[in-house]
Amino acid sequence: MNAPNPPLRVLIVDDEAPARRRLRDVLADCADELAVDIVGEAGSGLEALEQVQQQPVDAVLLDIRMPGMDGLECAAHLNRLPAPPAIIFSTAYDAYACQAFDLNAVDYLLKPVRADRLVRALSRAHRLTATALDHLREAHPKARSHLSVNEKGRIVLIPVADILYLKAELKYVTVRTAVREFLIEESLTRLEIEFGDAFLRIHRNCLVASARIREIGKLPGEDDGHFLRLDGLAERLMVSRRQYSVLREKIRAF
């Protein structure tokens, strides 16, 4: 006789308490068809990341539209874990967004969630690919609140508001805060597109936080050489000749 499958360990993530209660009730209605163990609830993407790293989680029921870190950003950070959970998004009806889910074979639930649809989604829940997440982000364009790196099997979040500069070096980008440096595997060009309102290019390989610029100076003995200093950072960053005039114009516009 085969042993029964262990319950699916599920985390419910939604910023609205009534929505979380609704999912609990619907999961209870599904008990005869699918064994589920609700291991916790989270009211934000940050809280969800913390909980998933504290206990085993097989699947996350993840609301998309949440203040701060939304569901898509949370899923991208979760995907950096060595063994990421399966993700099932929940959303109010949005035809364009749902089409993106369908095209990328990503499961989602429309609110209000029905029991039969929830059972089907959980029964075939799977991990998301990075490519699928990229395509979903195109359907839900919103700049991330955090970047992230995996350090010793844990996700370390880097608040975008704390970043002083982003510098491309070979296949990595150095992320510099006032406290330390991080290395991420992302494209500087894509970061500029995503965070262009907050960062300015000063060199072909460097973006700086526009709100942190405290000084632009001329290098001694150089006809056209300029440098830049940022609040909270002692080092001088070189400004290319090409970017200097563009930089001055943008700073005047602030």
C-alpha positions, 0 to 999 in steps of 0.5 A: 500500500502506497503511503499518502503524499505529505500535505503541500506546505502553503504560504498565503501572501496578500496585503488585505486581511479579508483576502487572506481569510478568504484563501484560508476558507477556500483551502479548507473547502479543498481538504477532501481533494488536496492535502494542504498545510497552511504554514503561515500568512504574510501581508507584504512581499518583505514579510513573505521573503522572511517567512520562506527563509525561516521554514520549508514552503512548497508553494506561495499564493502571492498577490500581485498588487501590493504596496511597496514590494509587489508580488512580481518583485517578491517572486523574483527574489524568491527565485534566487533561493537554492530551492525556490517554492512554486508560485501561484499569483492571485490578481483582480481581473486584468486582461493584459496581465492574464494574457501574459500569464497564459503566454508564459505558462504561469498559473494565476488565480482571479479574485474571488478565488474558486475552490476548484480553480485553486485545487487545479492550480496547486496540483500543478504548481511549479517553479517560475523561470527567470524568463517568464518573470521578465515577461510578466514584469513587462506586462506589469512595469514597475521599478523594484524597491530592492535588488537582491543577492544570494549569500550563503543560501540566503537572500540579502535585499538591497534597498534601491534608496540606499544605492549610491552607484551601479558600476559594470565590471565584466559580467557583473554590476557592483552595487555600492551603498554607504555600508558595503559593496555587492555583486549582481548579475544584471545588465547596467543598461536594463538597470538604467531603463528600470531606474532611470528616474533615480540614477544618472549615467556618468560613464559608459559603465557607471550610474549614480544616484542623482539625489546623492550628488554633492560635488562635480569638479575638474581634475587638476592638469586635465583639459576636459577631465571631471569627477563627481563625489556622492554623499556618504562616499569618499572616493571620486568617480570619473565623469566621461567627456561625453556624459559631462555636458548631459549630466550638467543639463540634467542636474540643472533641471532638478 
